[in-house]
Amino acid sequence: MRNQALKILIIEDDPVYQEIFRDQLSTYDLTVLSHGKNLKQVLKMNQFQICFIDLSLEEEADGLKLIKSCVESGAYTVVLTNYEDEEIIDQAYELGCHAYYTKDLKNNLVNIIKESFFHTGKEQASKFESYIRDQYITKNPLLIKELSYFYNAYSLDKAILITGPTGVGKTHLAKSIHDLVSPLRPFVHLNCAEFSPTLLESQLFGHTKGAFTGASSDAKGKLALAHNGTLFLDEVGTMSTDLQSKLLKVIEDKSFYALGSDKQVKSDFKLVCATCDNLGELIFKGKFRPDLYYRIAGINIAISSLSERRDDIFELINHFLKDKKKLSFEKEAKDKITEYFWPGNIRQLKNFVDNLLLSSKGRVRYQDLPAYILQGEYEYEASEHSHQMLTQKQKEFILSHGWKSFLSLAKEEIKEEALKSTEGNSTLAIKKLKVSNTWFYTKGEK
């Protein structure tokens, strides 16, 4: 049965390779050309999804010219040739080719199609568009670029490090991309921050019965469970340096020993790590091994905070309200929600929407918003009934810079505010603040 879903063009003048490729792609709608003389006409008459090009054609002085025509036709263009010269490879990619392979009798075009076209081609692009529309919601161009990079790189044999503040959805991102790219393979999640160093080692490596107090039976570790799949280490920055050394050896050897065992266990896994810590700073402080960092950060994906992509806030709110009661927001309420800095990011926003659904009648007004949003503070520090005068930010500033520095800054801010409220009338501002002329006109706090 022919596979009409893909129309493929092969430009190859060697009869042996022509026969091999015809046999490999017998189920596809295949066209084979021995030269590129009529290429533009053939491309115009056919809508090829994939073009394979040999650059060393006897009747073609410059095979590189063929690349441009194939790329411009919208086809996923693969060079399959004898040339291994770095300059030729650079030129091919500059002309827009999507993949470059050295020709060999062992080449399997079906595998190339699966590994390249279906991972970075149009079908994959369509999958990714659906992903950012339905699973990881964003319209932010920079974040979409990061997510696309992650998505296309997931199938590569490289470790991936996801960085970003708490609550941006690093775990959701890792699991959802895994399910999209490798749905049949295991995804094993371990949050390093949830366990003490000893228990974390046991969780990671597994243990035998009696290996330590409380080990009443053998237990497989996450490393063993992740064989032929993905091991996702969340909050990797909290791992002790001793355990980091052991993890580094596992990454290098792809083997390990369970606690209390002398039997070597093999595990071939893809490693994805996530952290909200600044690993560079931890390395500087001696709390994270630089050699481990370079092992886990083969590909680095940075997820921005919600405050850096405010256009996503109501996109996410609408997503959270999908299949639930619809809410309407007054303009003032909508503006205030968008202005808020959302330190807990997507997780906090989701909780906010859940609370609105419980308390709101449907129309959300400015006065219906929680105190922490109205006051622009952290959720845990704001309360309409709080007796505390200082916010957590102010307390942290005082403890870091001293009481006098705080008073000096506070004095200048309140003077400016008083002048604004009196339209620049200093006499009225002094009366309003109930202070002396000397205090008002003296800069800083003595």
DOMARTI-702481 format. One record per residue (C-alpha): x, y, z; residue number from 1; residue in three letters. Coordinates in steps of 0.5 Angstrom, whole numbers, plus 2048, in hexadecimal, padded with zeros to 3 digits. Example, Ala and Ser with C-alpha at 12.3 -4.5 7.8 and 13.67 -1.06 7.14 Angstrom:
2
+-----+-----+-----+-----+-----+
:   u :   v :   w :   k :   r :
+-----+-----+-----+-----+-----+
: 819 : 7F7 : 810 :   1 : ALA :
: 81B : 7FE : 80E :   2 : SER :
+-----+-----+-----+-----+-----+
END
This chain:
446
+-----+-----+-----+-----+-----+
:   u :   v :   w :   k :   r :
+-----+-----+-----+-----+-----+
: 800 : 800 : 800 :   1 : MET :
: 803 : 807 : 7FE :   2 : ARG :
: 804 : 80C : 803 :   3 : ASN :
: 800 : 812 : 800 :   4 : GLN :
: 801 : 817 : 806 :   5 : ALA :
: 808 : 818 : 804 :   6 : LEU :
: 80B : 81A : 7FD :   7 : LYS :
: 812 : 819 : 7FC :   8 : ILE :
: 818 : 81C : 7F7 :   9 : LEU :
: 81E : 818 : 7F6 :  10 : ILE :
: 824 : 81C : 7F2 :  11 : ILE :
: 829 : 816 : 7F1 :  12 : GLU :
: 82D : 814 : 7EB :  13 : ASP :
: 830 : 80D : 7EE :  14 : ASP :
: 82C : 807 : 7EB :  15 : PRO :
: 82E : 803 : 7F1 :  16 : VAL :
: 82B : 808 : 7F6 :  17 : TYR :
: 825 : 80A : 7F2 :  18 : GLN :
: 823 : 803 : 7F3 :  19 : GLU :
: 825 : 802 : 7FA :  20 : ILE :
: 821 : 809 : 7FC :  21 : PHE :
: 81B : 806 : 7F7 :  22 : ARG :
: 81B : 800 : 7FB :  23 : ASP :
: 81B : 804 : 802 :  24 : GLN :
: 815 : 808 : 800 :  25 : LEU :
: 811 : 804 : 7FC :  26 : SER :
: 80B : 806 : 800 :  27 : THR :
: 80C : 80D : 7FF :  28 : TYR :
: 80A : 811 : 7F9 :  29 : ASP :
: 811 : 812 : 7F6 :  30 : LEU :
: 814 : 816 : 7F0 :  31 : THR :
: 81B : 814 : 7EE :  32 : VAL :
: 81F : 819 : 7EA :  33 : LEU :
: 826 : 818 : 7E7 :  34 : SER :
: 828 : 81F : 7E7 :  35 : HIS :
: 825 : 826 : 7E8 :  36 : GLY :
: 824 : 829 : 7E1 :  37 : LYS :
: 81D : 829 : 7E2 :  38 : ASN :
: 81C : 82A : 7E9 :  39 : LEU :
: 818 : 830 : 7EA :  40 : LYS :
: 813 : 82E : 7E5 :  41 : GLN :
: 812 : 827 : 7E9 :  42 : VAL :
: 812 : 82B : 7EF :  43 : LEU :
: 80C : 82F : 7EC :  44 : LYS :
: 808 : 829 : 7EA :  45 : MET :
: 809 : 826 : 7F1 :  46 : ASN :
: 808 : 827 : 7F8 :  47 : GLN :
: 80E : 823 : 7FB :  48 : PHE :
: 80E : 823 : 803 :  49 : GLN :
: 816 : 820 : 803 :  50 : ILE :
: 81B : 821 : 7FE :  51 : CYS :
: 822 : 81D : 7FE :  52 : PHE :
: 827 : 820 : 7FA :  53 : ILE :
: 82E : 81D : 7F8 :  54 : ASP :
: 833 : 823 : 7F7 :  55 : LEU :
: 838 : 81F : 7F3 :  56 : SER :
: 834 : 81E : 7EC :  57 : LEU :
: 838 : 81D : 7E6 :  58 : GLU :
: 833 : 821 : 7E2 :  59 : GLU :
: 833 : 827 : 7E7 :  60 : GLU :
: 839 : 82B : 7E8 :  61 : ALA :
: 836 : 82E : 7EE :  62 : ASP :
: 832 : 82A : 7F2 :  63 : GLY :
: 831 : 82F : 7F8 :  64 : LEU :
: 82C : 833 : 7F3 :  65 : LYS :
: 827 : 82D : 7F3 :  66 : LEU :
: 826 : 82F : 7FB :  67 : ILE :
: 824 : 836 : 7FA :  68 : LYS :
: 81E : 833 : 7F5 :  69 : SER :
: 81C : 82E : 7FA :  70 : CYS :
: 81C : 832 : 800 :  71 : VAL :
: 818 : 838 : 7FC :  72 : GLU :
: 813 : 833 : 7FA :  73 : SER :
: 811 : 831 : 802 :  74 : GLY :
: 814 : 82A : 802 :  75 : ALA :
: 818 : 828 : 808 :  76 : TYR :
: 81F : 827 : 804 :  77 : THR :
: 824 : 822 : 806 :  78 : VAL :
: 82B : 822 : 803 :  79 : VAL :
: 82D : 81A : 802 :  80 : LEU :
: 834 : 81B : 7FF :  81 : THR :
: 83C : 818 : 7FF :  82 : ASN :
: 83E : 81F : 801 :  83 : TYR :
: 841 : 820 : 808 :  84 : GLU :
: 844 : 827 : 807 :  85 : ASP :
: 842 : 82B : 80C :  86 : GLU :
: 842 : 831 : 808 :  87 : GLU :
: 83D : 82D : 803 :  88 : ILE :
: 839 : 82C : 809 :  89 : ILE :
: 839 : 833 : 80C :  90 : ASP :
: 836 : 835 : 805 :  91 : GLN :
: 831 : 830 : 805 :  92 : ALA :
: 82E : 832 : 80B :  93 : TYR :
: 82F : 83A : 809 :  94 : GLU :
: 82B : 838 : 803 :  95 : LEU :
: 825 : 835 : 808 :  96 : GLY :
: 826 : 82E : 808 :  97 : CYS :
: 823 : 82B : 80E :  98 : HIS :
: 827 : 825 : 80F :  99 : ALA :
: 82E : 822 : 80C : 100 : TYR :
: 830 : 81B : 80C : 101 : TYR :
: 836 : 817 : 808 : 102 : THR :
: 834 : 812 : 803 : 103 : LYS :
: 835 : 80B : 805 : 104 : ASP :
: 832 : 804 : 803 : 105 : LEU :
: 830 : 804 : 80A : 106 : LYS :
: 82C : 80A : 80A : 107 : ASN :
: 824 : 809 : 80B : 108 : ASN :
: 820 : 80E : 809 : 109 : LEU :
: 81A : 80C : 80D : 110 : VAL :
: 81E : 80D : 813 : 111 : ASN :
: 820 : 814 : 811 : 112 : ILE :
: 819 : 816 : 80F : 113 : ILE :
: 817 : 814 : 816 : 114 : LYS :
: 81D : 817 : 81A : 115 : GLU :
: 81D : 81D : 816 : 116 : SER :
: 817 : 81F : 812 : 117 : PHE :
: 812 : 81D : 818 : 118 : PHE :
: 816 : 820 : 81D : 119 : HIS :
: 817 : 827 : 81A : 120 : THR :
: 813 : 827 : 814 : 121 : GLY :
: 80C : 829 : 812 : 122 : LYS :
: 808 : 824 : 816 : 123 : GLU :
: 80C : 825 : 81C : 124 : GLN :
: 80B : 82D : 81B : 125 : ALA :
: 804 : 82B : 81B : 126 : SER :
: 804 : 827 : 821 : 127 : LYS :
: 808 : 82D : 825 : 128 : PHE :
: 803 : 832 : 823 : 129 : GLU :
: 7FE : 82E : 826 : 130 : SER :
: 802 : 82D : 82C : 131 : TYR :
: 803 : 834 : 82E : 132 : ILE :
: 7FC : 835 : 82C : 133 : ARG :
: 7F9 : 830 : 831 : 134 : ASP :
: 7FE : 82E : 836 : 135 : GLN :
: 804 : 833 : 837 : 136 : TYR :
: 800 : 839 : 836 : 137 : ILE :
: 804 : 83F : 833 : 138 : THR :
: 804 : 844 : 82E : 139 : LYS :
: 80B : 847 : 830 : 140 : ASN :
: 810 : 847 : 82A : 141 : PRO :
: 816 : 846 : 82E : 142 : LEU :
: 813 : 840 : 833 : 143 : LEU :
: 810 : 83D : 82C : 144 : ILE :
: 817 : 83D : 82A : 145 : LYS :
: 81A : 839 : 830 : 146 : GLU :
: 814 : 834 : 830 : 147 : LEU :
: 815 : 833 : 829 : 148 : SER :
: 81C : 832 : 82A : 149 : TYR :
: 81B : 82D : 830 : 150 : PHE :
: 815 : 829 : 82B : 151 : TYR :
: 81A : 828 : 826 : 152 : ASN :
: 820 : 826 : 82A : 153 : ALA :
: 81C : 821 : 82E : 154 : TYR :
: 81E : 81B : 82A : 155 : SER :
: 825 : 81D : 82A : 156 : LEU :
: 82A : 819 : 82E : 157 : ASP :
: 82C : 81F : 832 : 158 : LYS :
: 82A : 821 : 83A : 159 : ALA :
: 825 : 827 : 83A : 160 : ILE :
: 825 : 82C : 840 : 161 : LEU :
: 81F : 830 : 841 : 162 : ILE :
: 820 : 836 : 845 : 163 : THR :
: 81B : 83B : 848 : 164 : GLY :
: 817 : 83E : 84E : 165 : PRO :
: 812 : 83A : 852 : 166 : THR :
: 80C : 839 : 84F : 167 : GLY :
: 80D : 83A : 848 : 168 : VAL :
: 80B : 832 : 846 : 169 : GLY :
: 812 : 82F : 845 : 170 : LYS :
: 80F : 828 : 847 : 171 : THR :
: 809 : 829 : 843 : 172 : HIS :
: 80E : 82B : 83D : 173 : LEU :
: 812 : 825 : 83E : 174 : ALA :
: 80D : 820 : 83F : 175 : LYS :
: 808 : 823 : 839 : 176 : SER :
: 80E : 823 : 834 : 177 : ILE :
: 810 : 81C : 836 : 178 : HIS :
: 809 : 81A : 835 : 179 : ASP :
: 809 : 81D : 82E : 180 : LEU :
: 810 : 81B : 82C : 181 : VAL :
: 811 : 814 : 82F : 182 : SER :
: 80A : 812 : 832 : 183 : PRO :
: 80B : 80A : 832 : 184 : LEU :
: 812 : 80B : 836 : 185 : ARG :
: 812 : 80C : 83E : 186 : PRO :
: 812 : 813 : 841 : 187 : PHE :
: 815 : 813 : 848 : 188 : VAL :
: 814 : 819 : 84D : 189 : HIS :
: 819 : 81A : 853 : 190 : LEU :
: 818 : 821 : 857 : 191 : ASN :
: 81F : 821 : 85A : 192 : CYS :
: 81C : 826 : 85F : 193 : ALA :
: 817 : 822 : 862 : 194 : GLU :
: 81D : 81D : 865 : 195 : PHE :
: 823 : 81D : 86A : 196 : SER :
: 829 : 81B : 867 : 197 : PRO :
: 829 : 814 : 869 : 198 : THR :
: 822 : 813 : 867 : 199 : LEU :
: 823 : 816 : 861 : 200 : LEU :
: 829 : 812 : 85F : 201 : GLU :
: 824 : 80C : 861 : 202 : SER :
: 81F : 80F : 85C : 203 : GLN :
: 824 : 810 : 857 : 204 : LEU :
: 828 : 809 : 857 : 205 : PHE :
: 823 : 804 : 85A : 206 : GLY :
: 825 : 800 : 860 : 207 : HIS :
: 825 : 7F9 : 862 : 208 : THR :
: 822 : 7F6 : 868 : 209 : LYS :
: 826 : 7F8 : 86F : 210 : GLY :
: 82A : 7FD : 86B : 211 : ALA :
: 828 : 802 : 871 : 212 : PHE :
: 824 : 802 : 877 : 213 : THR :
: 81C : 802 : 874 : 214 : GLY :
: 81E : 7FE : 86D : 215 : ALA :
: 81A : 7F8 : 86E : 216 : SER :
: 81A : 7F6 : 867 : 217 : SER :
: 81D : 7F7 : 860 : 218 : ASP :
: 81B : 7FE : 85D : 219 : ALA :
: 81D : 800 : 856 : 220 : LYS :
: 81F : 807 : 855 : 221 : GLY :
: 81D : 80C : 850 : 222 : LYS :
: 824 : 80B : 84C : 223 : LEU :
: 821 : 804 : 84B : 224 : ALA :
: 81A : 806 : 849 : 225 : LEU :
: 81C : 80B : 844 : 226 : ALA :
: 820 : 806 : 840 : 227 : HIS :
: 81E : 807 : 838 : 228 : ASN :
: 81A : 80D : 83B : 229 : GLY :
: 81B : 814 : 83E : 230 : THR :
: 81E : 816 : 845 : 231 : LEU :
: 81B : 81D : 847 : 232 : PHE :
: 81F : 81F : 84D : 233 : LEU :
: 81B : 825 : 850 : 234 : ASP :
: 81F : 82B : 854 : 235 : GLU :
: 825 : 827 : 853 : 236 : VAL :
: 829 : 82D : 856 : 237 : GLY :
: 827 : 82B : 85D : 238 : THR :
: 82B : 824 : 85C : 239 : MET :
: 831 : 823 : 861 : 240 : SER :
: 838 : 824 : 85D : 241 : THR :
: 839 : 81D : 860 : 242 : ASP :
: 833 : 81A : 85C : 243 : LEU :
: 835 : 81F : 856 : 244 : GLN :
: 83B : 81B : 855 : 245 : SER :
: 838 : 814 : 855 : 246 : LYS :
: 833 : 817 : 850 : 247 : LEU :
: 838 : 819 : 84C : 248 : LEU :
: 83B : 812 : 84B : 249 : LYS :
: 835 : 80F : 84A : 250 : VAL :
: 834 : 814 : 844 : 251 : ILE :
: 83B : 812 : 841 : 252 : GLU :
: 83A : 80B : 842 : 253 : ASP :
: 833 : 80A : 841 : 254 : LYS :
: 833 : 805 : 847 : 255 : SER :
: 833 : 805 : 84E : 256 : PHE :
: 832 : 800 : 855 : 257 : TYR :
: 82C : 800 : 859 : 258 : ALA :
: 82E : 802 : 861 : 259 : LEU :
: 830 : 7FC : 864 : 260 : GLY :
: 831 : 7F8 : 85D : 261 : SER :
: 837 : 7F6 : 85A : 262 : ASP :
: 833 : 7F4 : 853 : 263 : LYS :
: 834 : 7F9 : 84E : 264 : GLN :
: 82E : 7FC : 84A : 265 : VAL :
: 82E : 7FF : 843 : 266 : LYS :
: 829 : 805 : 842 : 267 : SER :
: 829 : 808 : 83B : 268 : ASP :
: 825 : 80F : 83D : 269 : PHE :
: 824 : 816 : 83A : 270 : LYS :
: 825 : 81B : 840 : 271 : LEU :
: 821 : 821 : 840 : 272 : VAL :
: 822 : 825 : 846 : 273 : CYS :
: 81E : 82C : 849 : 274 : ALA :
: 820 : 831 : 84E : 275 : THR :
: 81E : 838 : 851 : 276 : CYS :
: 825 : 839 : 854 : 277 : ASP :
: 82A : 83D : 850 : 278 : ASN :
: 82F : 837 : 84F : 279 : LEU :
: 835 : 83C : 84D : 280 : GLY :
: 834 : 83F : 854 : 281 : GLU :
: 834 : 838 : 858 : 282 : LEU :
: 83A : 836 : 854 : 283 : ILE :
: 83E : 83C : 856 : 284 : PHE :
: 83C : 83B : 85D : 285 : LYS :
: 83E : 834 : 85D : 286 : GLY :
: 838 : 831 : 85D : 287 : LYS :
: 837 : 82E : 856 : 288 : PHE :
: 83C : 82A : 852 : 289 : ARG :
: 83E : 82E : 84C : 290 : PRO :
: 840 : 827 : 848 : 291 : ASP :
: 838 : 825 : 84A : 292 : LEU :
: 836 : 82B : 847 : 293 : TYR :
: 839 : 82A : 840 : 294 : TYR :
: 836 : 823 : 840 : 295 : ARG :
: 82F : 825 : 842 : 296 : ILE :
: 82F : 82B : 83E : 297 : ALA :
: 830 : 828 : 837 : 298 : GLY :
: 82A : 82C : 835 : 299 : ILE :
: 828 : 832 : 839 : 300 : ASN :
: 820 : 834 : 839 : 301 : ILE :
: 81F : 83B : 83D : 302 : ALA :
: 817 : 83C : 83E : 303 : ILE :
: 815 : 843 : 840 : 304 : SER :
: 811 : 846 : 846 : 305 : SER :
: 80A : 848 : 845 : 306 : LEU :
: 80C : 84F : 846 : 307 : SER :
: 810 : 84F : 840 : 308 : GLU :
: 80A : 84D : 83B : 309 : ARG :
: 804 : 850 : 83E : 310 : ARG :
: 800 : 84F : 837 : 311 : ASP :
: 800 : 848 : 839 : 312 : ASP :
: 7FC : 849 : 840 : 313 : ILE :
: 7F5 : 849 : 83D : 314 : PHE :
: 7F7 : 844 : 838 : 315 : GLU :
: 7F8 : 83F : 83E : 316 : LEU :
: 7F2 : 842 : 842 : 317 : ILE :
: 7EE : 840 : 83C : 318 : ASN :
: 7F1 : 839 : 83B : 319 : HIS :
: 7F0 : 838 : 843 : 320 : PHE :
: 7E9 : 83A : 842 : 321 : LEU :
: 7E8 : 835 : 83C : 322 : LYS :
: 7E2 : 830 : 83D : 323 : ASP :
: 7E0 : 834 : 844 : 324 : LYS :
: 7DC : 83A : 845 : 325 : LYS :
: 7DE : 840 : 841 : 326 : LYS :
: 7E0 : 847 : 845 : 327 : LEU :
: 7E0 : 84E : 843 : 328 : SER :
: 7E5 : 853 : 845 : 329 : PHE :
: 7E4 : 85A : 846 : 330 : GLU :
: 7E9 : 85E : 842 : 331 : LYS :
: 7EC : 861 : 849 : 332 : GLU :
: 7EC : 85A : 84C : 333 : ALA :
: 7EF : 857 : 845 : 334 : LYS :
: 7F5 : 85D : 845 : 335 : ASP :
: 7F6 : 85B : 84C : 336 : LYS :
: 7F7 : 854 : 84B : 337 : ILE :
: 7FC : 855 : 845 : 338 : THR :
: 800 : 85A : 849 : 339 : GLU :
: 801 : 855 : 84F : 340 : TYR :
: 808 : 852 : 84F : 341 : PHE :
: 806 : 84B : 851 : 342 : TRP :
: 80C : 848 : 855 : 343 : PRO :
: 809 : 841 : 855 : 344 : GLY :
: 808 : 842 : 84D : 345 : ASN :
: 803 : 83D : 84A : 346 : ILE :
: 802 : 839 : 850 : 347 : ARG :
: 7FF : 83F : 854 : 348 : GLN :
: 7FB : 841 : 84E : 349 : LEU :
: 7F8 : 83B : 84E : 350 : LYS :
: 7F6 : 83B : 855 : 351 : ASN :
: 7F4 : 842 : 854 : 352 : PHE :
: 7EF : 840 : 84F : 353 : VAL :
: 7EC : 83A : 853 : 354 : ASP :
: 7EB : 83F : 859 : 355 : ASN :
: 7E7 : 843 : 854 : 356 : LEU :
: 7E3 : 83E : 852 : 357 : LEU :
: 7E1 : 83C : 859 : 358 : LEU :
: 7E0 : 843 : 85B : 359 : SER :
: 7DD : 847 : 855 : 360 : SER :
: 7D6 : 848 : 852 : 361 : LYS :
: 7D9 : 848 : 84B : 362 : GLY :
: 7DB : 850 : 84B : 363 : ARG :
: 7E2 : 851 : 84E : 364 : VAL :
: 7E2 : 858 : 850 : 365 : ARG :
: 7E9 : 85C : 853 : 366 : TYR :
: 7E6 : 85C : 85A : 367 : GLN :
: 7E5 : 854 : 859 : 368 : ASP :
: 7ED : 853 : 858 : 369 : LEU :
: 7F1 : 850 : 85E : 370 : PRO :
: 7F5 : 855 : 862 : 371 : ALA :
: 7FB : 853 : 860 : 372 : TYR :
: 7FA : 855 : 859 : 373 : ILE :
: 7F7 : 85B : 85B : 374 : LEU :
: 7FD : 85D : 85F : 375 : GLN :
: 802 : 85A : 85A : 376 : GLY :
: 805 : 856 : 860 : 377 : GLU :
: 807 : 84E : 861 : 378 : TYR :
: 801 : 84A : 862 : 379 : GLU :
: 803 : 848 : 869 : 380 : TYR :
: 805 : 84F : 86B : 381 : GLU :
: 7FE : 852 : 869 : 382 : ALA :
: 7F8 : 852 : 86D : 383 : SER :
: 7F2 : 857 : 86E : 384 : GLU :
: 7F2 : 856 : 875 : 385 : HIS :
: 7FA : 856 : 876 : 386 : SER :
: 7FC : 85A : 87C : 387 : HIS :
: 803 : 85A : 879 : 388 : GLN :
: 806 : 861 : 876 : 389 : MET :
: 80C : 85E : 873 : 390 : LEU :
: 80C : 85A : 86D : 391 : THR :
: 810 : 854 : 86C : 392 : GLN :
: 814 : 858 : 867 : 393 : LYS :
: 815 : 85D : 86B : 394 : GLN :
: 818 : 859 : 871 : 395 : LYS :
: 81C : 855 : 86C : 396 : GLU :
: 81F : 85C : 86A : 397 : PHE :
: 820 : 85E : 871 : 398 : ILE :
: 824 : 858 : 873 : 399 : LEU :
: 828 : 859 : 86D : 400 : SER :
: 82A : 860 : 86D : 401 : HIS :
: 828 : 863 : 874 : 402 : GLY :
: 823 : 867 : 877 : 403 : TRP :
: 826 : 86D : 876 : 404 : LYS :
: 826 : 86C : 86E : 405 : SER :
: 81F : 86A : 86E : 406 : PHE :
: 81D : 870 : 872 : 407 : LEU :
: 820 : 874 : 86D : 408 : SER :
: 81D : 871 : 867 : 409 : LEU :
: 816 : 871 : 86A : 410 : ALA :
: 817 : 878 : 86C : 411 : LYS :
: 818 : 87A : 865 : 412 : GLU :
: 813 : 876 : 862 : 413 : GLU :
: 80E : 879 : 867 : 414 : ILE :
: 810 : 880 : 866 : 415 : LYS :
: 80F : 87F : 85E : 416 : GLU :
: 808 : 87C : 85F : 417 : GLU :
: 806 : 882 : 864 : 418 : ALA :
: 808 : 887 : 85F : 419 : LEU :
: 804 : 883 : 859 : 420 : LYS :
: 7FE : 883 : 85E : 421 : SER :
: 7FE : 88A : 85F : 422 : THR :
: 800 : 88C : 858 : 423 : GLU :
: 807 : 88E : 859 : 424 : GLY :
: 805 : 893 : 85F : 425 : ASN :
: 80B : 891 : 865 : 426 : SER :
: 807 : 895 : 86A : 427 : THR :
: 801 : 891 : 869 : 428 : LEU :
: 805 : 88B : 869 : 429 : ALA :
: 809 : 88C : 86F : 430 : ILE :
: 802 : 88D : 873 : 431 : LYS :
: 800 : 887 : 870 : 432 : LYS :
: 806 : 883 : 872 : 433 : LEU :
: 806 : 887 : 879 : 434 : LYS :
: 80D : 888 : 879 : 435 : VAL :
: 812 : 88E : 87A : 436 : SER :
: 814 : 892 : 874 : 437 : ASN :
: 81C : 890 : 876 : 438 : THR :
: 81A : 888 : 876 : 439 : TRP :
: 816 : 88A : 86F : 440 : PHE :
: 81C : 88D : 86C : 441 : TYR :
: 822 : 889 : 86F : 442 : THR :
: 824 : 883 : 86A : 443 : LYS :
: 824 : 87D : 86D : 444 : GLY :
: 823 : 87A : 874 : 445 : GLU :
: 828 : 87C : 87A : 446 : LYS :
+-----+-----+-----+-----+-----+
END
